[in-house]
Amino acid sequence: MKTTHKLIIGSSELMPELADSSIQLIVTSPPYFNAPFDYEGFYYNYDKYLEVMSTVSKEMYRVLDKGRILILNIDDMLVNGVKYPITADFTKILQGVGFLYRDRIIWKKPDGYLRISRRSGVLLQHPYPMYFYPDNLLESLLIFQKGEFDYKSIPDTLKQESKIDLDEFKKNKWYSNLWHITNVLPNAKYENGVAAFPDEIPRRFIKLFSYKGETVLDPFLGSGTTMKVAIELQRNSVGYELKPELEEKITKKLKLDCTDIFIDYDVNFEVIRRF
Ligand SMILES: C[S@@+](CC[C@H](N)C(=O)[O-])C[C@H]1O[C@@H](n2cnc3c(N)ncnc32)[C@H](O)[C@@H]1O
């Protein structure tokens, strides 16, 4: 099956390249406000951040097909000693533009992963009440839906082609709302300098919420993880990325810089540069 993949270098605040209801699944992870290391000073303030996310959310709602799913990987963030309730605020924004809140899965990273600081160390130095600050090993995977899905709209042959492997489902406990998934390691080859999620996150959701040949959107593409997995799973994809310098990283990750690649996948790849 030939699939088509479109990388748009530009902001997803506006997605004029996409028609209304033309996307069957969105899997994405936006910036976590001005997250230390990754997005220091990226937004003027928290209100501006929420305003941008709200604009993108309206576009996500417009382009998503009726009944379909949006997956948002996000979490609250500590910036300059202040904890921002991004998960709650984003949920409100998405509900405000029309999405139904469907579920929340907790992604748990291995115990050895502590990215920012050992906040809990404060209590070790001051072993008294009121000095407790937990370290964060968790992120949220929020599931939203655009109205009701028409199960009868999918032909039987397509259902069979996209059937979920129940052994994989049971073995990896996809049925629970606690997913143990190893994070991308800091010195990873294609993800250096990008707060990338591991392939396993889009992989599970693409299998669970889209059929082969459908189109998956990531409006915050980063290193291109969602697009890479979409190719592997024979879905079409569209990705928006604001930073032009990531184009090279994305094409390397998709292995589109080599001529002999995609021996296994029949792929059409296009880049639109708005700049
Ligand atoms: C958390 S990263 C996404 C990482 C991605 N999931 C991956 O696995 O590589 C968020 C990305 O969104 C990009 N970004 C921020 N604002 C954007 C916007 N308005 N439009 C498009 N991309 C944006 C950032 O440059 C960054 O690369």
The ligand as an SDF file (V2000), in Angstrom:
LIG
                    3D

 27 29  0  0  0  0  0  0  0  0999 V2000
    7.3840   18.2590   22.5810 C   0  0  0  0  0  0  0  0  0  0  0  0
    8.0140   18.5510   20.9890 S   0  0  0  0  0  0  0  0  0  0  0  0
    7.3290   17.2620   20.0420 C   0  0  0  0  0  0  0  0  0  0  0  0
    8.2250   16.0580   19.9990 C   0  0  0  0  0  0  0  0  0  0  0  0
    7.7030   14.9530   19.1170 C   0  0  0  0  0  0  0  0  0  0  0  0
    6.5560   14.2870   19.7040 N   0  0  0  0  0  0  0  0  0  0  0  0
    8.7980   13.9320   18.8700 C   0  0  0  0  0  0  0  0  0  0  0  0
    8.6230   12.7700   19.2170 O   0  0  0  0  0  0  0  0  0  0  0  0
    9.8550   14.3280   18.3760 O   0  0  0  0  0  0  0  0  0  0  0  0
    7.0770   19.9360   20.4290 C   0  0  0  0  0  0  0  0  0  0  0  0
    7.4870   20.4730   19.0720 C   0  0  0  0  0  0  0  0  0  0  0  0
    6.5100   21.4270   18.6660 O   0  0  0  0  0  0  0  0  0  0  0  0
    7.1600   22.4660   17.9370 C   0  0  0  0  0  0  0  0  0  0  0  0
    6.2480   23.6160   17.9470 N   0  0  0  0  0  0  0  0  0  0  0  0
    6.0390   24.5280   18.9280 C   0  0  0  0  0  0  0  0  0  0  0  0
    5.0770   25.3990   18.5730 N   0  0  0  0  0  0  0  0  0  0  0  0
    4.6410   25.0190   17.3480 C   0  0  0  0  0  0  0  0  0  0  0  0
    3.6520   25.5110   16.4330 C   0  0  0  0  0  0  0  0  0  0  0  0
    2.9050   26.5690   16.7450 N   0  0  0  0  0  0  0  0  0  0  0  0
    3.4920   24.8810   15.2670 N   0  0  0  0  0  0  0  0  0  0  0  0
    4.2420   23.8070   14.9180 C   0  0  0  0  0  0  0  0  0  0  0  0
    5.2020   23.2910   15.7410 N   0  0  0  0  0  0  0  0  0  0  0  0
    5.4020   23.8860   16.9330 C   0  0  0  0  0  0  0  0  0  0  0  0
    8.4620   22.6710   18.6750 C   0  0  0  0  0  0  0  0  0  0  0  0
    9.4090   23.3100   17.8560 O   0  0  0  0  0  0  0  0  0  0  0  0
    8.8240   21.2080   19.0390 C   0  0  0  0  0  0  0  0  0  0  0  0
    9.6490   20.6590   18.0670 O   0  0  0  0  0  0  0  0  0  0  0  0
  1  2  1  0
  2  3  1  0
  2 10  1  0
  3  4  1  0
  4  5  1  0
  5  6  1  0
  5  7  1  0
  7  8  2  0
  7  9  1  0
 10 11  1  0
 11 12  1  0
 11 26  1  0
 12 13  1  0
 13 14  1  0
 13 24  1  0
 14 15  1  0
 14 23  1  0
 15 16  2  0
 16 17  1  0
 17 18  1  0
 17 23  2  0
 18 19  1  0
 18 20  2  0
 20 21  1  0
 21 22  2  0
 22 23  1  0
 24 25  1  0
 24 26  1  0
 26 27  1  0
M  CHG  2   2   1   9  -1
M  END
$$$$
